[in-house]
Amino acid sequence: MRWPATTPEAEEFRDGIFLLLRNNRACLTEGNRVDIYIRGKDRFDVLFAAIRGARHHINLEYFVVNDDDLGRAVVHALAEKARQGVEVRLIFDAMGSRAGGGSREAFEELTNAGGKIGVFFPSIYRVNYRNHRKIAVIDGTVGFIGGFNIGDEYLGKGPLGRWRDTAVRITGEAARMLQLRFFLDWNYATGEYSSLEARYFPDRSVPGTTPIQIVSGGPDTRWNLIKEGYIKLINSARQSVYIQTPYFIPDESVVDALRLAAFSGVDVRIMIPCRPDHPSVYRATLSFIGDLLDAGVRAYTYDDGFIHAKTIVVDRKAGSVGSANRDVRSFRLNFEVNAFFYDAAVGADLARAFEGISPSPPRSRRKTTGRGLRGSG
């Protein structure tokens, strides 16, 4: 890791960077370009484009790969590349994908074309220790990370209606860190123990300057590393903390961090869905939100469908996008992965997305209506 970093934000948040480096070996990568996607159509358009443009290999890892129109379209696109001689690997979680109808049979076109699949934790009778990660890496140079799984509901075609989520496309060094995360999970799921050859980790310069750390968490780690990253960001805030999450069931340490930030004059805002996908979890979410209102935290419901984004933005300068919710399951029981960034340009885009304004071009040209933000306290 080089120091000083390429942005003043990395210098400002250096304590948090070193925390994640020491606890998680999360190297600070530079030379990254970040593109933000908040609508399913936009996010999957660029994923399909990346798949079509692959020349050497494609690695995908998702909690849910449904056997529906979108899931079959992804499998078909992967199979097409496999028939062209591109190496294709796909990991899915057995319970997550089975819930949407996915099974080994749903991937026969891919395996018949020469692609490989890995089933993470094949036991579907154990609800804990699931692989909740969402990763795609193309040719070792382009990576995707965020909240989107692969299924029609992520295009707004499910019972919850419009789907609001957040994912980022990373071009640069951090894509290689996502690649490493993928291969570690691939080796565990398949027992192949890939040699991590250099051809999967090309060193190519790109026109980007965003510092990023890829941080993994799960029951195989001693500390709750992503949670600790969240807390460090909250404790570092001087002006604002914006959080989006579909599930808000934090432990006492997270509640205390948010409460103290709000009492200290920081503008703390939390956005949750207006409707539940899991009613009992939603009731618990409302209970925790209610407790924080007295501390000055402002809560909002997203009323234009369902919000599934897992984001935090601090002072419009630093934050995180990934698979981890703000609940005990993500902090202790599931395998998760997040990208922590330190760049005012990315932070401003994510803050504007929270507020209902489109991320600014050229980073992204996706639009949001601005509807569906209703204050509840």
N, C-alpha and C positions, 0 to 999 in steps of 0.2 A: 504494500500500500504506500503510495507516494503522499507526501505532505510538504507544503500546504496543498490543499485540494483546489479544484478548478473553480469553485464558487465560494463566495463569502458565506453562504448558508451552511456549507459543510464545516467551515471554521466555527461558525456560531453554535452548531449542534455537535461539535466534536466529542463532547462527553458521551452523548448517546451513541455515536459511531463507535467509540472505543468499547462501550458496554457490549454492543452486539458483536464486535470483533472478538473480545475476550471470552464471552459466554457462548458464542455460536460459531466462531471462526468465520464470521460473515465479512469477507473482504470488501472494502470500499472500491468499487469499480468506477472508472471514469470513461469519457469518450462515448457516452450513451445518448441516443436520441429517443425521446418518449412521445408516443402518440396515444391520445386518450379516446376511449369509446364508451358511450353511455347507452347506446341503443343496440339491441340485438342484431338487427339487419346490418348495421354498419360494421359491427364487430365480426360477424360471420362472413361478410363480403371480403374483408381484408384477410381473414383466415383462409378462405377458399382461394383467394389470389396467391397467398403465400404457398399453399399446398401445390397449386398448379405450377408455380415457379420453382419448385424444389428441384435441385440437380443431383444431390447426393443422398440425403436422408431426411426423414420426418419422424419426430418423436412427440407423441401426444400422451397426456396423462390427465384423466378426468374422473371425478367422483361419480358423475352420472353421464352415461352415453345411452340415450333412450333409443329403443327400436321404434322410431316414428319417422316422419318425413325428413326432418333435419338430421337425425341420427343416421338414417340410411343414406342420405346425400353425402354426409361426411365419410362414411365407410366406402361408398362408391368412389369418391374422389381419391381416397387413400389407395383403394384397389387399382385405380387407373395408374397412379404413380408407381405402384409396386410392379405392375405389368411392364412399365417402361424401364425397370431395373433400379429404381430408387429404393433404398432401404426404408422400410416403414415399420414402426413399432407403436403399439397402442396399449396403454395400461388403463384399466377401469376397475373401480371398486365393486366387489361382488354384490354387496347389499345396495349400494347407491344405484347401480345400473339395473339390478333386478327390479327395484321399485318402479322403474319406468318401462319395464318389459324387456330390458336388454338381457341377453344371455350369450353363451358362446355361439349358438346357432345364428345370432344376428350378425356375426362377424365372418361368416363362411366365405362371402365374396372376397374379403380381404385376405384371409388365410389361404384360400385357393389360388390367389394371385401371387402368393409368396410373402405377404406381410406377416408380421408376428404380433400376437397379443399376449398380454400378461394380466392375470387376474389377481388383484390385491386382496389378500385375506379371504380365501374362498368361502369360509364359513359365513353363511347369511343369518345364522341364528344368534350371533353376537353383535349387539348394536354399538358397542364401544370399539375403540381402536380402529376406526375406519380411515381410509385415505381420502381426505376431503380436498386434496390439492387439485388445481386447475392449471395445467402447464401445456404449452405447445412450443416446440423448438424446431426451426427449419434451417437445415444446412449449418447449424451451429452459429449462425449470425443473427437470426431474428427470433425473438422469444415473445410469448404472450403469457400474461398472468393476470388474474383478477377473479371476479365472482361468477362469470358465466360458465355453466355446464353446457352440455350438448343435448338439446331437446327442444321440441316445438314451443314449450311454454316460455323459453328464453327469447322467442320472437314475438311474444305477446299472444300466442294462440291457445293458451291454457285457460282454466276457469277463473284465474285471477286477473285476466285482461292484460293491459299494457304492462310491459316488463321494463323496469328501470334498474340498470346494473352499472358496474364500472369495471373496465379492463384496460390494460395498457399493452401496447406493442413496444418492445424494447429492441432497438438495433444498436449493437455494441458489445462491450465487455460483459455486461450483466447477463446477456443471453448465454454466454458460456457458463455462468454460474447456475442458470436454470438448467442447462444441459447436464451439469454435474449432478444436480438434484434428481433429474430424471433418471440418470444411469444408476444412481444409488438405489432408487426405488425399483428400477427394472431388475437389477441384480437380486434384490430381495424377493420380488414377486415371481421371478422365473428361475432363479438359481443358476443363471448363466455366468454371472460374474465377469462381465465385459472387461476387457483390458484397458478401457478408456484411452483408446488410441488418439494420437494427435490430430488425425483427420476429422475427428468429431469436435475439435476445439480450434478452429482456424483463427488466426490473429489478423484481423482486418481493421484498418482504421475507418472511422465513420465521422461525419460532420455533426458530432454531438458533444455536449459538455456537462450533461446531468450526472452527478454522482449518485450511485445506487448501491445498496446492500441487499442481497437476497438472503432472507432469514427464514430458517425452517424451525418448526416446532412440532412437538408430538409427545406421546407417552414414553418414547425412547430417550428423552432428554431429562436431565436432572431438574432444570429450572424451566419455568414457563416463559420462554424466550421472546415470543412475539408479544405476549402480554407485558413483559418488562419493557419492551421497546415502546409500546403504547404509553405506558406510565411515564417513561422518561420524556417522551414528546410532550405529554400533558404538563408535566412538572416544569418543562422548559418554556412553556407558553408565556408570553407577555401581553398579547393582545387578543387572540382568538383561538378557539378549538372547535372545529367542525367535524362531526362524526355522523356517518351514515351506516346503518346496520339493520338487517331484518329481525335480528334477535338480540335483545339487550338484557342479559342475565349475568351481570358482572359479579366478581367477588368483592370483598370489602376493600381490598387495596385499590381497585379501579374506582369504586365509588368514592373513596376518600380523596383520590387524586382529582377527580372531577369536582367534588365539593369544594376542596381547598382552592382550586383554580378559580371557580366562580366567586367564592368569598373574597379572593384576592383582586377581583375586578376584571378578570379575563372573561371575554364574551364566549361562553360555552353553549354550543347548540348541538342537539342530537336529533337526527331524523330517522323515523321508523315508519313502517307501512301503516296505512289506514285500515287495512283488513288483514286478518290472520290467515296463514297457511297451516299453522298448528295452533289451534285455539288455546290450549293450556299454556303453551310457551308465550303466546301473545298476552295473556292475562298476567303472567309473571313479568313480562317486559313493561307493561303499563304500571305495575306496582313499583318496580325499580325507578322508572321515570318519575313517578309521582313523588317519591322520596327526595329526588334531586331538585324538584321545582322550588322547594322552600329555600334551597341554597342559592337560588338565582340562575340555575341552569334553565335554558329555554329549550323546549321540546316541540317538534313539528311532526305532523303526519304527512306522508306523501299520498295525495288523494287521486292521482291520475292512473291508478293501477296498483302494482306491487313493486316495492323497492327491495332489491336484493344486494345492493352495493355494500362492500365492506371497506370503507375508506375513513381516513383521518387526515385532516389538514391543520397544521399549527402555524399561526401568524402568517398564513399564505406563503410560507417559505419551505416547509418540510412536512413530511407525512408518510402515509403508507397506503398501498393498494394490494389486495391479495385475497386469499380464501378464508381468512380467520374472522369469524364473527366476534362480537363482544359478549361471549358467554363461556361458561365453565367447560362446555363440551369442546369448544375450539381451543381453550387454554390448556386443557389437561387430557382429553380423551381422543381427539382426532389428530391425524397428521395434516399439518397445514404448511403453507408457504406464502410469504409476503415480500413485496419489494418496498424498501424504505428509501425515499428519495430526499435530496437536499438541494432544492433549486426553486427560486422564486417564480420562474416562468411556469413550471409545472404546478407549483402550489397555487398560483393565481388562477390557472385554468380549472383546477379541481374545486377551488373555492367558488368560482363563478358557476360551475356545474351544480354545486350545492345550492346556490342562490337562484338557480333557474335560468342562467345565462349561458349561451353556447361557449365552449372552450374556444379560444382565439386561434385563427389560422396563423401559420401553416401547420401548427401542431395538430389541429383537428378542425374539421369544418362541420362537425355534427351539430344538430340543433335540438334544443329542448324547448317546449312550449312555455315553460315558466309556470305552468299551472301545477296545482297539486301541492303547494307549500302552504300549510295552514298552521299557525302558531297554536300551541295548546298550553302555553305557560311561559 
